[in-house]
């Protein structure tokens, strides 16, 4: 079974960690992530934010990134199954190695799905559950039980949960509970974009 999706955004977004390149795309099938994909908002030059020498050594405010607060929209017609909000949009870590970020990672892992997904919305469509993760705190516009159609805004791009810079993580699962869910393959109208593709929607 493969679920067909429209892109959950408008604007210019860079594809990362795509299942077109490898499965599991994020290195694990845990939490239903096997076929998940990441989209990072970028400017016309393909950059998420200017990079300076200081960027390599200290966290950066998420507001510095072009896509922080960009609209995230429903990629399917369905029903909102779960919503989680209230996680902070933490600093972005682009240094090598990201020592500061690594120091906080253990805490997120201990919290399980909420710590990893951050602020998120899960939509149900024909028995498949689509999670949209790392949303900006306070931006979620939908509630459980609400019907949505493609293009309806569900929130905005943030940097909550397991996120090194503002981006959108999308995954499809066979259960609303990522702790027990199996991943479901995804497809977009123009196919499954590989890493490095810039989508203009």
N, C-alpha and C positions, 0 to 999 in steps of 0.2 A: 504494500500500500504506500502510495506517495501522495502527499497533500500539495495541491496547487495553490500558490499564494501570489498576490500582487505585492509590489514593494511597499514596505510599511513607512514610507516617508516621501517627501518631495525634496528637490535640491540635489546636491552633488555629494555622494557618499562612496568611500573606499571600502572594497571588500577585503576582509581578513578572516583567517581561520575558516576557510570554506571547505565543506565536504566535497567540493569538486576536486580538491587537491589531495585530501586524505580523509579516511574514516577510521577511527573516530576523529572528528575535526579538531577537537580540543584535547585530544590525547586520552580520553576516557569515555566510557558509555554511562558512567554514574550520573545520576540526576537527569537522565534522559537527554544528555548532551551530545550523543554520538553523531548526529547530523546537523548540529547547530551551526550558526554562521554569525559573524560580526560585521557591522557596518559602522565606519567612522566618518563623520561629516568632515569635508575638506573644502578648501577654497579653490579658486580657478587654477592655482598652481599645484594642486594636489596635496596641500599641507593642512594639517589639523590646527596648527598654531606655529608661530615663529619659533625657531629653535636657536638658543644661544648657548654659550659655554655654561652659564648658570643652570640651564635646563638639565644638564647632565649631573648636577650635584645637589639639587634641592627640589622639593615639590613645588608645583605651580598651581595657581588658583584655577579651578575649572572654568571660570568666566573668561580666561585668556583664550580659550579654544573657540574656534569659529562656530562650531555646532552646538555648543552648550545652550540648551533651551530651544533647539529646533523641534518642530512638530514631529510626533510619532503617531502614525495612523493605523487603523485596523487593516490587516492584509487579507481578511476574509469576512464573509458574512457569518455571523454567529451570535453567541451570547457570552457576556462577561461571566466567567466562572469564579475567579478569585482576583483580589486586589491587595497589594501590600504597599504602604507608603510610610514615610517617617524616617527612613534611613538617610544619614547625612551624605551630601556630595563632598567627598573628601578631596584632598589635594591630588594632583596628577603627578605620576612618577615616570619620567621618560629616560632617566639616567641608566648607565650600564656599569655595574649592576644596580638595579633599583633596590638598594639596601633598605631604605626607609620603608618602601612598600612591602618588601619581604618580611620585615619585622612585624607588620600588622596582619599578615596573611593567615597566620595560625589561628587568630581570633575569629576570622571570617569562616574558616573551615570548621571550627568547633560549633559555630552557629548553624551549620548545614545550609540548606537551600536559601533561606532568607539572607544569611550572611554573604552568600555567593551571588545570588540574583539581585540583591538590593531591592530598590523600589521596582515593582513589576506588576504586570497585568497578564492574566491567563484567559484566553478566549477559547470557547468550545465551538467546533464546527464539524458536524457530521461524525461525531465520535472521536475527533482528534482535538488535542489541546495545544494551543500555540501560545508560548510565553514570550513576552516582550520585556526585556530586563535592563537594569541600570538606569532607570528613569530618574529624572530630576525630582528631588523631594518637593512635595506640594503641588506637583504638576498634573497628577492623574485626574482625568475628567469623567471617568466612568465608574460604575458601581456594580457589584454582583447582581446578576439577573437582567442587566440591561442588554437590549439587542443592539448590535452594531452592523454596519455594512462597510465595505471597503471605502476608505477615505475618511471615515469618522475619526476625529482626533481622540486618542486615548491618553496622551500625556506628552511630555517633551524629553528630549535627550539629556541625560544626566551623567553623573559619575559616582553612582552609589554601588555598593557591593564590591564584587571582585572585578574592578575596572581600573586600569592604569591611566586612562584618559577618557573623556566623554565619548561614548559610543553606544550603539544599540546591539544587544545580543538577542537573537531570535532562535527559538527551537520549537520543534513539534514533538509531541509525546502521545502515548496511548492512554494516559491517566492524568488527572489533574494534580496528582501528588508526585512531584519529581523524585521523591525518595524511593518510590517503587516503580516509576514509569520506565517503559522501554522507548527508545528514540524512534521517531517516524521520519522517513526521508522527505525532503522538501523540494519544490520546483517552482521557478518563477516563469513569467510569460516568455522570456527570451532564453530560457534554459537555466542552468545552475552556474552562476558566475565564479570564475576562479579567483584566487588571491591576486591582488593588485589591480583588479578591474575597478574603474570608477563608473558608478551608476549615476546617470543623470535622469531623475524621475520628475 
